Amino acid sequence: MTEQDNKPESTSAPDVARPVVKSRRQARVSWIWLVPLIAAIVGASLLFRDWLHAGPTVTISFESADGLEVGQTKVRYKEVVIGTVTGIKVSKDRKNALVSAEIDRESADYIARSGSRFWVVRPRLGFTGVTGLNTLISGAYISVDTAETPENEDEAVYEFKGLEQPPEISSSRPGTRFTLRAVDLGSLEIGSPVYFRRIQVGQIIGYSLDQSGRAVNVQVFVDAPYDKFVTEDARFWNASGINLSLDADGFKVETGSFVSIVAGGIAFESAGPDDTEPAKANSRFRLAGTREAAMADPDGPPFVIALHFLQSVRGLKVGAPVDFRGLELGKVSNVNVDYDNDSGHFFARVEVELYPLRFGRLYDRAARGTEGGRTAAIRLLGPMIDKGLRAQIRPANLLTGQQYVALDFFPKSDPVPFDPETEPLVVPTIAGNFDQLQQQISSIVNKFDQIPFADIGVELRDSLEALNKVFDRIEGELAPQATSMLKSAQKSLESVNHLLGQDSTMTNNLEGTMKELSNAARSLRALADYLQTHPSSVVRGRAQDPAFITP
């Protein structure tokens, strides 16, 4: 009952209808709960979507995690984000940083496979240019490259060794890889260009020391379609820097592009016909030092001979040529000192590499019926040594003092037995022209030393004293007599001159006599002319003059 129901009824007030109070029904659920419900649904959908797209987690080992942050650093493939770094920790051996990255489920099929390569993209300055400048604003990120056809497609890999330097060539780049074997690396670096007819067609992507330790293996990549020009008989050479040469043809300067001068470079050319087949991927070639060496005919495997020199080998360096009458047959490979127990002398032991194919048909005949090598070398060198083949050191350049080894025949040299059992084979030597000249000069000097100059000086002094005495006698005794004789001779000559003078009687008589003789000769000439005209006058006498004949 309300308060109005408890009040007494008033007799003077009119009748008022009693109000009906209806109680309000209380709501069961408030609309405010829809907000967290919707949020929960959205969150669940996001979680479901993340679970649906979530992929595996890979672990990448780097030397340092500089610039990487958990939840911030992205993993990109072809500049597309495919994952995020979820954890960074130090390895148990404390040598590397282990970076965990969650990869998208769609990308895991081709990322978590063997052959994938991970590296951190940072700003880098190299010979090929500046890379990674965009990371100055966005920060460092992990880039990945994967092979299009992995070796084991069904086997997933979740642990990788990260690269400290980005690869020069991506796996999807069309082209072919080759391996070059060089004596040393020189000025070549990763990223150095590869040229074909002075056009850049590739670059160096890596290098490593050969297992033998005697060479360097250089990996190059030639882009398509230029890789078809790398044929099976292609020749590669180092085109780095500036090549200066001074020979009989004059002074030569060979240079490549400016990039090859600074960063080094490799050039190649085909030595065979145009229809030669292209080389297969990962083929191995020799990297020569110069174009001339690369384009030269193949020499084949060399065989080693030893030379024993008793004279000085100053100026003979490793790499010096071995010459045979103007033809280069090999090079010096080693120069050292040895000792002969039998003679008790030290000598210079020079080891030489000879290329058999440079002997031409001479080596072909020696190697006939054999597999070449030592047997063929014995057949080749044995008869030549018997005929006087000797090795001699000769000057190659008078300005620099460099020398080379010359092989030639010396028939008048002393015979030397050839021992085919020695290893390596020993070729006899002979003193060089300069050494022979030194020996001859030394012999002449020794002969001069044997001359008794003191005794000769004494005898010469005695002879000069005797000669002075003779001169004194001549001056004291013979000089006055000679003076008298000269005066008498002068008087005789004056008398003869007076006798033969122009106005002398004898001269006048001689002139008259000469005139008479001239007249007589003229008369004889007239008589001879008359007798020639009238030869019968000798018998008949002189004919009468027709002018005096009367008719």
Secondary structure per residue as TSV (DSSP state, phi and psi in degrees):
chain	resnum	aa	ss	phi	psi
A	1	M	-	360.0	143.5
A	2	T	-	-88.2	177.8
A	3	E	H	-68.5	-31.3
A	4	Q	H	-66.5	-31.3
A	5	D	H	-70.8	-27.4
A	6	N	H	-83.4	-19.0
A	7	K	S	-70.4	149.0
A	8	P	-	-72.1	150.3
A	9	E	-	-72.8	136.0
A	10	S	-	-94.7	133.8
A	11	T	S	-81.2	-22.6
A	12	S	S	-88.2	-20.3
A	13	A	S	-82.1	145.8
A	14	P	-	-69.4	164.7
A	15	D	-	-74.4	131.0
A	16	V	-	-117.8	137.8
A	17	A	-	-67.4	137.2
A	18	R	-	-74.3	127.6
A	19	P	-	-71.5	147.8
A	20	V	-	-103.0	118.9
A	21	V	-	-100.7	121.9
A	22	K	-	-105.1	130.4
A	23	S	-	-75.2	140.2
A	24	R	-	-79.4	132.8
A	25	R	-	-78.3	130.9
A	26	Q	-	-81.2	132.9
A	27	A	-	-71.2	145.2
A	28	R	S	-78.3	-45.9
A	29	V	S	-124.5	137.2
A	30	S	-	-89.3	144.2
A	31	W	G	-66.8	-14.8
A	32	I	G	-66.6	-21.7
A	33	W	G	-75.7	-9.3
A	34	L	H	-67.1	-31.6
A	35	V	H	-63.3	-54.3
A	36	P	H	-65.8	-28.5
A	37	L	H	-66.1	-45.1
A	38	I	H	-63.7	-41.3
A	39	A	H	-61.1	-39.7
A	40	A	H	-64.9	-40.4
A	41	I	H	-64.4	-44.5
A	42	V	H	-62.2	-44.2
A	43	G	H	-61.8	-40.6
A	44	A	H	-64.8	-40.0
A	45	S	H	-64.5	-38.6
A	46	L	H	-66.0	-41.9
A	47	L	H	-62.5	-41.4
A	48	F	H	-64.3	-39.8
A	49	R	H	-67.6	-40.9
A	50	D	H	-63.9	-41.7
A	51	W	H	-64.1	-36.6
A	52	L	H	-67.5	-37.4
A	53	H	H	-96.3	-8.1
A	54	A	E	-66.4	137.8
A	55	G	E	-115.6	-165.9
A	56	P	E	-75.5	166.1
A	57	T	E	-107.8	125.9
A	58	V	E	-106.7	152.8
A	59	T	E	-116.1	126.7
A	60	I	E	-118.9	131.6
A	61	S	E	-100.3	121.7
A	62	F	E	-121.5	157.9
A	63	E	S	-70.0	-29.7
A	64	S	-	-150.1	148.2
A	65	A	-	-102.9	32.0
A	66	D	T	-62.3	125.3
A	67	G	T	88.6	-3.9
A	68	L	-	-97.5	139.9
A	69	E	-	-135.5	140.4
A	70	V	T	-68.1	131.8
A	71	G	T	79.3	-10.8
A	72	Q	T	-111.2	-42.2
A	73	T	-	-73.5	130.3
A	74	K	E	-100.5	158.3
A	75	V	E	-108.7	124.5
A	76	R	E	-123.0	144.3
A	77	Y	E	-128.2	117.2
A	78	K	T	56.7	39.5
A	79	E	T	65.4	19.4
A	80	V	E	-110.4	129.9
A	81	V	E	-70.5	121.8
A	82	I	E	-123.2	2.3
A	83	G	E	-177.0	175.3
A	84	T	E	-140.0	144.4
A	85	V	E	-70.9	125.3
A	86	T	E	-110.4	-10.0
A	87	G	E	-169.3	147.4
A	88	I	E	-137.7	129.7
A	89	K	E	-151.7	167.4
A	90	V	E	-92.7	141.8
A	91	S	-	-67.6	164.0
A	92	K	T	-63.0	-35.1
A	93	D	T	-83.8	0.7
A	94	R	S	58.8	27.5
A	95	K	S	-102.0	-21.0
A	96	N	S	-138.3	165.4
A	97	A	E	-106.1	125.9
A	98	L	E	-96.2	118.5
A	99	V	E	-109.2	122.6
A	100	S	E	-97.8	133.1
A	101	A	E	-134.9	132.7
A	102	E	E	-91.1	124.4
A	103	I	E	-103.0	142.9
A	104	D	E	-60.1	149.1
A	105	R	H	-61.7	-38.6
A	106	E	H	-68.6	-31.5
A	107	S	H	-87.5	-16.2
A	108	A	H	-64.8	-25.9
A	109	D	H	-63.1	-32.4
A	110	Y	H	-113.7	-6.8
A	111	I	H	-92.0	-47.8
A	112	A	S	-81.3	60.8
A	113	R	S	-137.0	159.6
A	114	S	T	-65.1	142.9
A	115	G	T	98.7	-9.3
A	116	S	-	-74.6	141.6
A	117	R	E	-125.4	130.8
A	118	F	E	-117.1	141.2
A	119	W	E	-153.0	158.0
A	120	V	E	-92.8	127.7
A	121	V	E	-88.8	117.3
A	122	R	-	-133.3	166.0
A	123	P	-	-64.2	127.1
A	124	R	E	-135.7	143.2
A	125	L	E	-117.5	122.5
A	126	G	E	-140.0	-177.1
A	127	F	T	-66.5	-27.9
A	128	T	T	-84.9	-5.7
A	129	G	E	132.3	-170.1
A	130	V	E	-104.1	130.9
A	131	T	E	-125.8	157.7
A	132	G	-	73.9	25.8
A	133	L	T	-68.2	-26.9
A	134	N	T	-67.0	-19.3
A	135	T	H	-74.6	-10.7
A	136	L	H	-64.3	-28.2
A	137	I	H	-100.9	-47.6
A	138	S	H	-84.6	-16.7
A	139	G	-	91.9	164.3
A	140	A	-	-67.7	151.4
A	141	Y	E	-143.7	165.7
A	142	I	E	-98.6	125.0
A	143	S	E	-106.0	150.9
A	144	V	E	-133.1	142.9
A	145	D	E	-131.4	137.2
A	146	T	-	-134.3	151.0
A	147	A	-	-72.9	146.2
A	148	E	S	-68.9	-33.9
A	149	T	S	-126.4	87.9
A	150	P	-	-63.0	158.0
A	151	E	S	-65.1	-47.2
A	152	N	-	-117.8	95.6
A	153	E	T	-70.6	-29.9
A	154	D	T	-85.4	-12.1
A	155	E	S	-101.9	118.8
A	156	A	-	-86.3	144.5
A	157	V	-	-123.6	132.7
A	158	Y	-	-121.7	0.8
A	159	E	E	-125.7	132.0
A	160	F	E	-136.7	154.9
A	161	K	E	-100.8	113.6
A	162	G	-	-72.0	150.9
A	163	L	B	-87.7	138.4
A	164	E	S	-83.6	-21.9
A	165	Q	S	-123.6	141.3
A	166	P	-	-65.7	143.4
A	167	P	-	-65.8	144.2
A	168	E	S	-74.1	-29.6
A	169	I	S	-125.1	130.7
A	170	S	-	-80.7	158.1
A	171	S	T	-67.2	-26.1
A	172	S	T	-88.5	-2.3
A	173	R	S	-74.9	127.3
A	174	P	-	-73.2	135.5
A	175	G	E	159.4	-172.6
A	176	T	E	-134.8	142.2
A	177	R	E	-99.1	143.3
A	178	F	E	-136.9	161.0
A	179	T	E	-120.6	130.6
A	180	L	E	-114.2	137.5
A	181	R	E	-106.2	120.1
A	182	A	E	-124.3	157.9
A	183	V	S	-68.6	-41.9
A	184	D	-	-148.0	169.2
A	185	L	-	-79.4	-29.8
A	186	G	T	66.3	-136.7
A	187	S	T	-97.4	16.1
A	188	L	-	-77.6	145.1
A	189	E	-	-140.7	164.9
A	190	I	T	-63.0	128.4
A	191	G	T	98.9	-8.3
A	192	S	-	-63.4	141.7
A	193	P	E	-75.5	158.5
A	194	V	E	-116.7	127.6
A	195	Y	E	-113.0	146.6
A	196	F	E	-132.9	112.5
A	197	R	T	56.1	41.6
A	198	R	T	66.5	17.9
A	199	I	E	-111.3	129.6
A	200	Q	E	-71.4	121.3
A	201	V	E	-122.1	1.8
A	202	G	E	-177.8	-164.6
A	203	Q	E	-161.4	166.5
A	204	I	E	-82.0	130.0
A	205	I	E	-111.8	-4.5
A	206	G	E	172.7	166.0
A	207	Y	E	-155.6	156.9
A	208	S	E	-157.4	155.0
A	209	L	E	-76.5	136.2
A	210	D	-	-65.0	154.0
A	211	Q	T	-61.2	-30.7
A	212	S	T	-75.3	-16.9
A	213	G	S	78.3	5.7
A	214	R	S	-106.8	2.9
A	215	A	-	-155.4	170.3
A	216	V	E	-123.0	130.4
A	217	N	E	-95.9	119.8
A	218	V	E	-109.7	123.8
A	219	Q	E	-95.0	126.1
A	220	V	E	-121.8	154.8
A	221	F	E	-126.3	125.4
A	222	V	E	-110.6	122.4
A	223	D	E	-68.4	151.3
A	224	A	T	-78.6	144.7
A	225	P	T	-93.5	13.3
A	226	Y	G	-73.5	-17.0
A	227	D	G	-65.5	-17.2
A	228	K	G	-70.8	-16.8
A	229	F	G	-82.3	-10.2
A	230	V	-	-84.2	93.2
A	231	T	B	-89.3	177.2
A	232	E	T	-65.9	-26.1
A	233	D	T	-108.1	28.6
A	234	A	E	-68.2	148.4
A	235	R	E	-119.3	129.0
A	236	F	E	-111.3	144.3
A	237	W	E	-146.3	159.2
A	238	N	E	-80.4	116.6
A	239	A	-	-103.7	27.5
A	240	S	-	-84.2	153.2
A	241	G	S	65.8	-153.9
A	242	I	E	-120.1	128.8
A	243	N	E	-103.0	113.5
A	244	L	E	-108.2	137.1
A	245	S	E	-146.1	142.9
A	246	L	E	-129.6	111.2
A	247	D	E	-138.8	-163.8
A	248	A	T	-65.3	-24.3
A	249	D	T	-82.3	-8.0
A	250	G	E	117.4	-165.9
A	251	F	E	-91.4	125.1
A	252	K	E	-120.8	141.9
A	253	V	E	-129.8	121.9
A	254	E	E	-122.1	126.3
A	255	T	E	-134.3	154.6
A	256	G	-	-98.1	-150.8
A	257	S	-	-75.1	169.4
A	258	F	H	-62.8	-36.4
A	259	V	H	-65.3	-40.5
A	260	S	H	-68.8	-29.3
A	261	I	H	-69.0	-39.9
A	262	V	H	-83.5	-51.3
A	263	A	H	-102.0	-1.9
A	264	G	-	83.0	164.3
A	265	G	-	-171.6	164.9
A	266	I	E	-127.8	139.8
A	267	A	E	-124.3	154.9
A	268	F	E	-143.4	161.7
A	269	E	E	-158.0	150.5
A	270	S	E	-88.7	132.8
A	271	A	-	-99.4	-1.6
A	272	G	S	-105.0	-172.6
A	273	P	-	-68.8	169.4
A	274	D	T	-68.3	-23.7
A	275	D	T	-90.9	15.9
A	276	T	-	-68.4	139.9
A	277	E	-	-68.9	143.6
A	278	P	B	-64.1	149.2
A	279	A	-	-73.1	151.1
A	280	K	-	-77.8	161.7
A	281	A	T	-62.3	144.0
A	282	N	T	65.7	20.8
A	283	S	-	-67.2	152.7
A	284	R	E	-107.4	135.9
A	285	F	E	-133.5	162.0
A	286	R	E	-92.5	135.0
A	287	L	E	-100.5	110.2
A	288	A	E	-85.5	164.3
A	289	G	S	-79.2	-34.6
A	290	T	S	-134.3	167.5
A	291	R	H	-66.4	-38.8
A	292	E	H	-61.4	-42.5
A	293	A	H	-67.7	-34.6
A	294	A	H	-71.9	-40.5
A	295	M	H	-85.0	-3.3
A	296	A	S	-68.1	156.8
A	297	D	-	-62.7	148.8
A	298	P	-	-63.2	139.7
A	299	D	-	-99.4	-16.4
A	300	G	-	78.6	172.7
A	301	P	S	-67.1	132.7
A	302	P	-	-80.1	159.5
A	303	F	E	-117.9	149.1
A	304	V	E	-100.2	136.0
A	305	I	E	-125.0	159.2
A	306	A	E	-116.3	144.0
A	307	L	E	-126.6	133.9
A	308	H	E	-111.5	114.4
A	309	F	E	-111.8	130.0
A	310	L	S	-88.8	-18.6
A	311	Q	S	-92.1	178.9
A	312	S	-	-69.1	142.0
A	313	V	-	-113.0	27.1
A	314	R	T	-62.1	130.2
A	315	G	T	96.5	-9.7
A	316	L	-	-92.6	112.7
A	317	K	-	-110.2	160.2
A	318	V	T	-64.2	129.9
A	319	G	T	100.5	-7.2
A	320	A	-	-64.0	144.4
A	321	P	E	-73.0	155.0
A	322	V	E	-111.1	116.7
A	323	D	E	-111.8	141.6
A	324	F	E	-130.1	97.0
A	325	R	T	54.4	45.3
A	326	G	T	92.3	-7.8
A	327	L	E	-104.1	127.8
A	328	E	E	-82.8	115.5
A	329	L	E	-101.4	-14.0
A	330	G	E	-179.3	-156.6
A	331	K	E	-152.7	159.9
A	332	V	E	-78.4	128.4
A	333	S	E	-106.8	-20.7
A	334	N	E	-161.8	142.4
A	335	V	E	-135.8	120.7
A	336	N	E	-149.4	-177.2
A	337	V	E	-109.4	140.6
A	338	D	E	-136.2	171.0
A	339	Y	E	-132.2	136.2
A	340	D	E	-102.9	114.5
A	341	N	T	-68.3	-32.7
A	342	D	T	-69.0	-47.6
A	343	S	T	-91.7	-18.5
A	344	G	T	73.3	29.4
A	345	H	E	-120.1	146.4
A	346	F	E	-84.8	147.9
A	347	F	E	-147.1	161.8
A	348	A	E	-91.0	123.3
A	349	R	E	-101.2	115.5
A	350	V	E	-113.1	121.5
A	351	E	E	-99.7	134.6
A	352	V	E	-126.3	137.9
A	353	E	E	-100.2	119.4
A	354	L	E	-107.0	135.0
A	355	Y	-	-95.0	113.8
A	356	P	G	-64.8	-34.2
A	357	L	G	-66.1	-17.3
A	358	R	G	-76.2	-12.5
A	359	F	G	-79.0	-11.5
A	360	G	T	70.5	-138.5
A	361	R	H	-65.9	-22.7
A	362	L	H	-62.5	-41.8
A	363	Y	H	-73.4	-33.7
A	364	D	H	-60.9	-40.8
A	365	R	H	-68.7	-36.3
A	366	A	H	-70.7	-32.1
A	367	A	T	-90.3	1.3
A	368	R	T	-66.3	128.6
A	369	G	T	84.3	1.9
A	370	T	S	-127.1	174.3
A	371	E	-	-93.1	13.0
A	372	G	S	81.9	-158.1
A	373	G	T	74.2	-138.5
A	374	R	H	-64.7	-41.4
A	375	T	H	-61.3	-45.6
A	376	A	H	-64.6	-36.4
A	377	A	H	-65.3	-39.7
A	378	I	H	-64.2	-44.2
A	379	R	H	-63.5	-31.6
A	380	L	H	-79.2	-45.9
A	381	L	H	-85.7	-30.0
A	382	G	H	-55.7	-58.7
A	383	P	H	-62.5	-32.6
A	384	M	H	-68.8	-37.5
A	385	I	H	-67.4	-38.0
A	386	D	H	-62.9	-28.2
A	387	K	T	-91.0	5.7
A	388	G	T	108.0	18.6
A	389	L	E	-69.8	125.6
A	390	R	E	-138.2	156.8
A	391	A	E	-102.6	141.2
A	392	Q	E	-142.7	140.9
A	393	I	E	-90.3	128.3
A	394	R	E	-130.4	151.7
A	395	P	E	-72.4	135.1
A	396	A	E	-97.9	-32.3
A	397	N	E	-147.6	117.1
A	398	L	T	-70.5	-25.5
A	399	L	T	-75.4	-44.4
A	400	T	T	-93.0	-14.7
A	401	G	T	78.5	11.1
A	402	Q	E	-71.8	148.7
A	403	Q	E	-129.2	164.2
A	404	Y	E	-140.1	169.2
A	405	V	E	-101.6	127.7
A	406	A	E	-113.7	132.0
A	407	L	E	-103.1	126.9
A	408	D	E	-155.7	168.8
A	409	F	E	-96.9	132.7
A	410	F	-	-127.5	87.1
A	411	P	T	-61.5	-28.1
A	412	K	T	-87.2	1.6
A	413	S	S	-73.2	158.6
A	414	D	-	-65.5	137.2
A	415	P	-	-66.6	140.7
A	416	V	-	-127.9	128.1
A	417	P	-	-69.3	142.7
A	418	F	-	-99.7	124.6
A	419	D	-	-104.7	106.1
A	420	P	T	-76.3	-2.8
A	421	E	T	-91.5	-12.3
A	422	T	S	-71.6	151.7
A	423	E	S	-133.5	111.1
A	424	P	S	-78.3	175.2
A	425	L	E	-64.3	140.6
A	426	V	E	-107.0	125.3
A	427	V	-	-103.2	128.0
A	428	P	-	-63.8	156.5
A	429	T	B	-120.6	166.8
A	430	I	-	-140.9	150.1
A	431	A	-	-63.7	145.1
A	432	G	-	-72.5	169.9
A	433	N	H	-60.2	-41.2
A	434	F	H	-67.4	-40.1
A	435	D	H	-66.5	-39.4
A	436	Q	H	-62.1	-40.4
A	437	L	H	-62.7	-40.6
A	438	Q	H	-62.5	-40.5
A	439	Q	H	-64.6	-42.1
A	440	Q	H	-64.5	-43.3
A	441	I	H	-62.9	-40.6
A	442	S	H	-63.3	-39.4
A	443	S	H	-64.6	-41.5
A	444	I	H	-64.3	-41.7
A	445	V	H	-62.3	-39.4
A	446	N	H	-63.8	-40.1
A	447	K	H	-65.6	-38.0
A	448	F	H	-64.0	-36.4
A	449	D	H	-64.4	-29.7
A	450	Q	H	-79.2	-12.6
A	451	I	S	-73.0	130.4
A	452	P	-	-79.9	78.5
A	453	F	H	-63.9	-29.2
A	454	A	H	-66.4	-47.0
A	455	D	H	-64.8	-40.7
A	456	I	H	-62.7	-37.1
A	457	G	H	-64.5	-41.2
A	458	V	H	-64.1	-47.1
A	459	E	H	-63.2	-39.0
A	460	L	H	-65.6	-36.5
A	461	R	H	-66.1	-42.6
A	462	D	H	-62.6	-40.3
A	463	S	H	-64.3	-39.8
A	464	L	H	-66.7	-37.3
A	465	E	H	-64.8	-43.0
A	466	A	H	-63.1	-39.9
A	467	L	H	-65.7	-35.5
A	468	N	H	-64.7	-38.7
A	469	K	H	-63.6	-40.8
A	470	V	H	-62.2	-43.2
A	471	F	H	-63.7	-38.2
A	472	D	H	-64.3	-42.0
A	473	R	H	-64.5	-41.2
A	474	I	I	-63.2	-41.8
A	475	E	I	-68.6	-33.7
A	476	G	I	-83.2	-37.3
A	477	E	I	-106.6	-48.6
A	478	L	I	-82.2	-24.2
A	479	A	H	-65.2	-44.4
A	480	P	H	-64.1	-40.8
A	481	Q	H	-63.5	-40.0
A	482	A	H	-65.9	-34.2
A	483	T	H	-66.1	-42.1
A	484	S	H	-63.7	-41.6
A	485	M	H	-64.1	-39.4
A	486	L	H	-67.0	-38.1
A	487	K	H	-64.5	-41.6
A	488	S	H	-63.8	-42.2
A	489	A	H	-63.9	-36.0
A	490	Q	H	-66.1	-41.1
A	491	K	H	-63.2	-40.8
A	492	S	H	-63.0	-40.9
A	493	L	H	-67.9	-34.5
A	494	E	H	-67.0	-38.3
A	495	S	H	-65.2	-42.5
A	496	V	H	-64.6	-37.1
A	497	N	H	-67.2	-39.4
A	498	H	H	-67.6	-37.8
A	499	L	H	-65.8	-36.6
A	500	L	T	-96.5	15.5
A	501	G	S	-66.4	166.7
A	502	Q	T	-68.0	-35.5
A	503	D	T	-97.6	10.8
A	504	S	S	-77.0	157.4
A	505	T	H	-64.3	-40.2
A	506	M	H	-62.2	-37.2
A	507	T	H	-68.8	-41.1
A	508	N	H	-64.0	-42.7
A	509	N	H	-61.7	-39.7
A	510	L	H	-66.2	-37.3
A	511	E	H	-66.0	-41.6
A	512	G	H	-64.1	-41.8
A	513	T	H	-61.7	-41.5
A	514	M	H	-65.6	-36.3
A	515	K	H	-65.8	-43.5
A	516	E	H	-62.3	-42.0
A	517	L	H	-63.3	-35.9
A	518	S	H	-66.8	-41.6
A	519	N	H	-64.4	-40.6
A	520	A	H	-63.4	-40.5
A	521	A	H	-65.9	-35.7
A	522	R	H	-66.4	-40.0
A	523	S	H	-65.4	-43.0
A	524	L	H	-63.1	-38.2
A	525	R	H	-63.8	-39.9
A	526	A	H	-66.6	-40.9
A	527	L	H	-61.8	-42.1
A	528	A	H	-64.8	-39.4
A	529	D	H	-64.0	-40.0
A	530	Y	H	-66.8	-43.2
A	531	L	H	-64.5	-33.5
A	532	Q	H	-68.2	-33.5
A	533	T	H	-81.0	-38.1
A	534	H	-	-123.8	77.7
A	535	P	T	-67.0	-24.0
A	536	S	T	-77.1	-9.8
A	537	S	H	-67.9	-16.4
A	538	V	H	-65.6	-32.8
A	539	V	H	-94.6	-48.6
A	540	R	H	-85.5	-17.7
A	541	G	-	95.2	178.3
A	542	R	-	-74.3	133.5
A	543	A	-	-73.5	152.6
A	544	Q	-	-73.7	146.2
A	545	D	-	-68.7	128.9
A	546	P	G	-62.2	-21.0
A	547	A	G	-70.0	-22.4
A	548	F	G	-101.4	5.4
A	549	I	-	-85.6	126.6
A	550	T	-	-87.0	143.7
A	551	P	-	-74.5	360.0
